[in-house]
């Protein structure tokens, strides 16, 4: 079953500035994944797709644009493997691709409104489960 979420860009960006700490928690999750990889190099503590979504979410709030190679690098994947993951995330409606008008070889990757909402729901759920949210 597919759920379609329609949010205006302004309202979806407003959700991030409400002081909930979701961005800080997303960064902490990302650091944890990288530290865990150093301890358990043969074990994926957090999956590549999730690491890609976290990087795109953080980049959104830092005002950075990400290419396929940038997203792939953040997940520890070669660009060709990362491209397959991006294609799957695009098909699920979580990310979208946009051509770089200055460099036709590059494609920018960004979260859709559905992707932003999904990432925030997961981060919020994890924070609540760990008792890190103020009620």
ZIDA-V812390 format. One record per residue. N is the residue number from 0. PHI is phi in radians with two decimals (NA if undefined). OMEGA is omega in radians with two decimals (none if undefined). NEAR is the number of other ideal C-beta (glycine too) atoms within 10 Angstrom. Layout:
BEGIN
N_PHI_OMEGA_NEAR / N_PHI_OMEGA_NEAR
END
This chain:
BEGIN
0_NA_-3.12_2 / 1_-1.81_3.11_6 / 2_-1.95_3.12_8 / 3_-1.81_3.14_7 / 4_-2.02_3.10_13 / 5_-1.94_3.06_7 / 6_-2.27_3.05_15 / 7_-1.29_3.14_9 / 8_-1.03_-3.13_9 / 9_-1.09_-3.10_7 / 10_-1.24_3.13_9 / 11_-1.22_3.10_20 / 12_-1.25_3.13_14 / 13_-1.13_-3.14_11 / 14_-1.08_-3.05_13 / 15_-1.43_-3.05_15 / 16_-1.80_-3.06_9 / 17_-1.64_3.08_8 / 18_1.37_-3.10_7 / 19_-1.37_3.14_16 / 20_1.44_-3.10_15 / 21_-1.10_3.13_21 / 22_-1.12_3.11_17 / 23_-1.06_3.13_13 / 24_-1.18_3.09_18 / 25_-1.07_3.11_22 / 26_-1.11_3.12_15 / 27_-1.10_3.09_15 / 28_-1.07_-3.13_20 / 29_-1.12_3.11_18 / 30_-1.08_3.13_10 / 31_-1.05_-3.14_12 / 32_-1.08_-3.13_19 / 33_-1.21_3.09_14 / 34_-1.12_-3.14_11 / 35_-1.11_3.12_14 / 36_-1.13_3.10_16 / 37_-1.22_-3.14_7 / 38_-1.38_-3.11_8 / 39_-2.13_-3.01_10 / 40_-1.09_-3.11_7 / 41_-1.71_-3.08_5 / 42_-2.12_3.08_8 / 43_-1.55_-3.13_14 / 44_-1.16_3.04_15 / 45_-2.12_-3.08_16 / 46_-1.16_-3.11_12 / 47_-1.04_-3.14_18 / 48_-1.07_-3.14_16 / 49_-1.14_3.11_17 / 50_-1.09_3.09_24 / 51_-1.14_3.14_25 / 52_-1.07_3.10_25 / 53_-1.07_-3.13_22 / 54_-1.10_3.14_21 / 55_-1.16_3.12_24 / 56_-1.11_3.13_25 / 57_-1.11_3.14_19 / 58_-1.04_3.10_18 / 59_-0.96_-3.08_20 / 60_-1.42_3.07_15 / 61_-1.64_3.13_9 / 62_1.28_3.12_6 / 63_-1.71_3.00_11 / 64_-1.80_-3.12_13 / 65_-2.12_3.03_22 / 66_-1.64_3.09_19 / 67_-1.02_-3.12_20 / 68_-1.15_3.10_16 / 69_-1.15_3.12_19 / 70_-1.17_3.14_27 / 71_-1.10_3.14_25 / 72_-1.05_3.14_15 / 73_-1.08_-3.14_21 / 74_-1.65_3.14_22 / 75_1.27_-3.09_14 / 76_-2.03_2.96_19 / 77_-1.13_-3.09_10 / 78_-1.00_-3.11_14 / 79_-1.15_3.10_9 / 80_-1.20_3.11_13 / 81_-1.03_3.12_23 / 82_-1.07_3.10_17 / 83_-1.10_3.11_12 / 84_-1.14_3.11_21 / 85_-1.07_3.12_26 / 86_-1.07_3.12_13 / 87_-1.15_3.13_12 / 88_-1.15_3.07_22 / 89_-1.18_3.13_15 / 90_-1.10_3.12_9 / 91_-1.41_3.11_14 / 92_1.48_-3.13_16 / 93_-1.52_3.11_20 / 94_-2.27_3.04_24 / 95_-2.34_-3.13_16 / 96_-1.94_3.13_14 / 97_-2.42_-3.13_11 / 98_-1.15_3.02_11 / 99_-1.54_-3.07_12 / 100_-1.25_3.12_8 / 101_-1.48_-3.12_6 / 102_-2.43_-3.04_9 / 103_-1.09_3.13_8 / 104_-1.39_-3.03_7 / 105_-1.83_3.07_15 / 106_-2.19_3.09_16 / 107_-1.51_-3.14_16 / 108_-2.03_3.12_25 / 109_-2.52_3.09_17 / 110_-1.31_2.96_21 / 111_-1.42_3.05_18 / 112_-1.02_3.09_18 / 113_-1.06_3.13_20 / 114_-1.14_3.11_23 / 115_-1.04_-3.12_24 / 116_-1.06_-3.12_17 / 117_-1.13_3.14_19 / 118_-1.08_3.14_21 / 119_-1.11_3.12_19 / 120_-1.12_3.13_11 / 121_-1.17_3.14_17 / 122_-1.06_3.14_22 / 123_-1.08_3.11_16 / 124_-1.10_3.09_11 / 125_-1.13_3.13_15 / 126_-1.07_3.10_20 / 127_-1.12_-3.12_11 / 128_-1.10_-3.14_9 / 129_-1.57_3.13_9 / 130_1.24_-3.09_7 / 131_-1.68_-3.10_13 / 132_-1.72_3.03_15 / 133_-1.49_-3.12_7 / 134_-1.72_none_4
END
